[in-house]
Amino acid sequence: MPEADGTFSTKSAWNSIRSSHHPPDWVSSLWFPGHIPKFSFTTWQAIQDHLPTKDRLTFFPINSDKRCLLCNSETESVYHLFFSCSYSAWIWRTILRKISLRKNQRKSFGEEESWIRKKFKFKGQSGCLSRILFTSSIYYTWLERNCRLHDKIKTHKSIILDRICRVASRRVLFLKLNEVNSRIAQIWNLPLFHSQSESRFCQWVLPSQTKLKINTDASISSDIVSLGGILRDSKGQIISFFSVAYDSVPFQEAKLEAIIRAVQLARNSQVKNLWIESDSLNAVHIIRKQWPCPWRKFPALEKLHRDLISLNSRRISHIWRDGNKAADLLSKSNCICKGDPIPLSCIPYDLFVIALEDSSGTLYPRL
């Protein structure tokens, strides 16, 4: 059939011979972002009653025994396998208790699909988890049936259940979806992601028992440059810290100066094994001699390298700003305490809370 302008195209020919209709409701339960193709395909075959079950092979003299291989009692059919069979019914009933606290399954797996679609909207971990559990239950039940028929290998239903749960939880964990059902997340040990975009986290890591760790930062407010640093041990306890005003210089130079002062603080505290962290990747690269150093900082950087060489062990690394909260607080110009160093008796309450969160391994979302 030609187009409106009289030209012919394969699209117009296809549209003239095909019949268009609205997709069935169950499509959203099978084909969704994050679906596992082989699971969804097997479920689609089951919904269409296209799986080669024994009741469909009546006209083929392959096997006269039509009993279900899983329960060995009733005639094998799609509607028996999912989930009237005692073997698959136990698996699905156990899964239902985990996702909805409902004890019994419905009459047919078609009704189960409809219930899942209406109970759990697709968005979020709960919706995706319930759909993957549904399709994986059908897939692994059918796989077990084939293993018994062709390989003569039987697997206990608890092992099949464990495989289904592990596959589903790993898939949802990989997708990092939002709109979390907190109860389902707790049962399935899933993290609480609250962002539609990729969620990323960072944390402050404790040093080893033989090392002390110092974090540094710099900030500019109303043309005032301030430096901050904090020294902590392997338990996260504060050893020493400082917060000082600095000259009006480029911001990256201030970040580098904060590291230089922090190393001096560590040297004054007789530290021999030091881990230095800064949220300035530029400053870290300069100290590692991977990037050129500002000419004004040449003398100070040379002294810094001499101080580092004198240490028994040293490590310099980058930390995301969201995990560098303690040093960030000390670098603020409005910090309630000032000094180089500051007495431990003057630890601000906010700094104490941050240090406690850091030492407990708190995950901070990267903004």
N, C-alpha and C positions, 0 to 999 in steps of 0.2 A: 504494500500500500504506500503510495507516495506521500511525502510530507505536504504541508500546506502550500509551500512554494513550488510544488511539482517535482521535487527531487526525491530519489529513492534512498533508503538507508536500511541497514540491518535492524536498527532499533524499531523502525516503523513496521517491518515485517514481523518481528517478534511480538510486538504489541497487538498485531492483528490476529495472531494464532493462539496466544496464551489467554488464559482466564485469570483475572485478578480478583483477589478477595482479601478480606481482612485476616491477619494471622490469628490463630487460636490463642486463647488466654494463656495456655501452658507454655507458650514460647518464652516468656520472661523467666520461667523457672529453669529452662534448659540452656538458653543462650543469653548470657549476661556477662558484663565485663569481669574478667577473672575466672570464668568457667574453665573446667578441665575438659578439653574436647572429647576424649574417649569416654568420659563419664556421661557427658551430655548426649553423645551419639547413641550409646547403649540405652539410655533412658528414652530417647526419641523412638528407638526401635520398639521398646516395651510399650510405650503409649500408643504407638501405631499397631501393636500386636504383630510385629514383624520378626520377633525373635523365634528361632527354630526350636520351639519347645516340642515336647513329645506329642502333645495333642494335635499339633499342626503337621506332624509327620505320619499321620494315620494312613495316608494313601501311599506311603513309601514303606516297603517291607524291610525296614532297617532293624527295627527292634520291636518285638511284640510287647515288651514290658513297658507300660505307660506310667508306671508309678514314679513319683517325685524322688529324685536321687538324694534330696536333703533330709526329708522326713520319712521317706519310704512308706507312705501311707495312702495319699490321694493321687489322683491323676495330675500329671505335671502340665501346667498351663501358665501363661503370663500372670493371670489374676490369682493363681494359687501361689506362685513364687513370691509375688509382691502384694501383700505380705500376709497371706493366709497360712503359709507354711510355718510350722512351729519353729523351724530353724531361723528363717529370716524374720519372723514375727518377734522373736526374742531380741534380735539385734536392733530392729527398728523401735521396739518398745523401750529399750534401754536408752537409745538416742533421744527419743521423745522426752524422756524424763530429764535429760540434761538440758534440752533447749526450751522446754515449756512446762515442765513438771506435770504433763499429762500422762497418765498411766497406761492408757490403752489406745491402740491405733484405730483408725476408722475402717469402714468396710472394704475399701479398695484403695490401691495406691493412687488412683486418679483423684479421689477425695482427699488423700493426704497432700497431694500436690496443690490442690485448690486451697486447702487450709493453710499451708505454708505461705502461699502467695498472698493471702489476705492477712495472715497473722503477722508476718515479717515483711515489711516493705523492703525493697531491694537495697536502698541506701544504708550503709553502715555494716559493721561486722556481723550483727545478728542476722540480717537478711542474706548476706553472702554466705555465712556459715551454714544456715539452714538449707539453702539450695545446694551447696556442695555436699552436705551430709545426705540429702535426699538422692542426688544423682550418684554419689559414691556408694551408697547402700545398694542401689540397684546394680551398679557395675560389679561390685565385689561379690554380691550374691550370685549373679550370673557367671562370674569367673569361677567361683567355687563349684557351681554346678558343672561347668565344663571340665574342671580338673577331675572331678569324680567320674565323669563319663569317659573321658579320653585317657587320662593318666592314672586312674584308679587311686588317686591321692585324696585323703580326707583331712580337713583342717577344722579344728574346734571353733565353734561360733565365737568364743571370747577372743580368739586371735584375730578373726575377721573384724570384730568390733574394734579392736585396738588399731588395726590398720586403717580403718575408716576414720577414726578419730584423729590419728596422727596426720594423715594426709590432709584432712579438712583444716585442722588448726594451723599446720604449716602454711597452707595456701592463704588463709586469711591473714596470718602474721606477715607473709610476704607482701600482700597487697596494701597493708597499712591504711585501712579504711577508717572513716569517721562515723559519727553518730552511734556511739557504742552503747549497747545494753550492758550496764555495769555487772549485773548478775551473771549473764552469759560470759562476759569477759573474765570474771572471777573463776567460774567453773572450768572454763577452757584455758585458763592461764594466758590470756591475751592482753597485750598492753593497751592502755586507754589513749588511742590517738584521737585528737579532736579537730584535726584539720583535713580538708579535702585534698590539699596538696600533700606532697611527700613530707612526712613528719621526721625531723631529725633532732637528736638529743646529744648533749654533751655532759660531762661530769668532771669534777676535780678528783684526780686519782691520788691515792695515798702513796708516798714514797716507800722504798724498802726500809727495813729496820736499821740499815747502816747509813742511810742518807737523810739529809734534811732537804726540804723543798721550799723554794722562795718564789712567790708570784709578784709580778710588778705590773704597774699601769701608769698612765698619765692622762690628764684631762685638761681641757681649756674651757674656762667660763668667764665671760666678761673680760676677755684679754688677759686673764690670770691663768698661768700654767701651774699645775700642781702635780707632784709625783707621789706615788704610794707603793709600798711593798710590804709583804708579810712573810715571815719565816716560820715554818711548821715542821713537826717531826712525823715519824711513821704512824702515829696515832691521830694525827690531825691537830694536836695541841699547839697553841701559839707559843713560839720561842721568843720572837721579837718582831717589831713592825715599825714603820715610819710613815710620816705624811708631811711633806714639806712643799713650800712654794718654790717656784723656779723662774728663771729669766724668760722673757718673751721670745721664744725661738720657734722654728717650725715644729709642727706636732710630732713628726716622726723622730726628730732629734730628741724631743722630750721623752719619747718612749725608750729610746736608746739610753738616755741619761738615767732613766728609772732603773734599768738593768744594771748599769755601772754602780749606782749607789747601793743597790741591793747586794751586789757581790761584796762591796766594801763592808756592809753590815754583817754579812756572813763571815767575812774574814775577822772582823772584830769580835765575833762570837766564837772564834776558834773552830769553825766548821771545816772539816777535811773532805767530806763527801757531799756534793751539792747538786741539786736538780733545780735548774732555772726555767721558769715558764713565763711567757709573755703573750698577750693577745695581739701583738704586732708581729706579723710574719716578716715584714720588712726588717725590723730590728733583729730578729732571729737570724735572718739570712746574712745581715751585715756582720754579726758576731761570728758566724760560721765561715766568713770570708767568701760567701757565695755572691754577695752583691757589694758594689762599691760603697765606701764609707764617706759621709760628708767631711770635707777637709777640716772643719772646725773640731771634729771629734777624733782626729787622728791620734793626738797624744793620749787622750783618755782611753781610747780603744786599745792602744798598745799596752797601757798599764793594766787594762782589764784582762788582756790575754796573758800577761805575766802572772796575774793573780790566779787565773784559771789553771795555768800550767802547774802552779805550786800546790794545787789540790790533789789529793789521792785519786779521786774520781770526780767526774763532772758530766753533766748532761744539760743540753739546752734544747728546749722544745717549744712549740706553739700550742696555745690553748685558745679555744673559742671564747669570745668575750662573755658569753652567757655563763660559762663555767669559771670565769675569773672575777667573781663578784666581790670577794674580799679585797683584792688589790684595787678594784674599781672604786669601792667605797672609800678606801684610804686616799685615793687620788683626787677625790672631789675637793674643790676649793672651800666648800662649806662643811668639811669634816670637822666634827666638834673637838678633835684632838690634833695637835700639831707637835712635831718634834722629830729628831733624828738621832737616836731612836726614841720611842715613846715608852715610858714605864709600863710594865704589865698591869699594874694596878689601875691604869687608866683605859683599860679596854672598853670601847663603846659596846653597848648592848647589841646594836645591830650587827657589829662585827662578830660578836660572840655567837649570835644565832647563825650567821652565814658559815662560820667555821664549824659549827656543830652539824649543819646540813651537809657541808662538803665531806666531813669525816665519815658520815653515815652513807655516802655513796649516792646522794640525791641526783636524779636525772633532771637537767635543766633543758627546756625546749629552746632550740636555736631560732631566734626571731629574725 
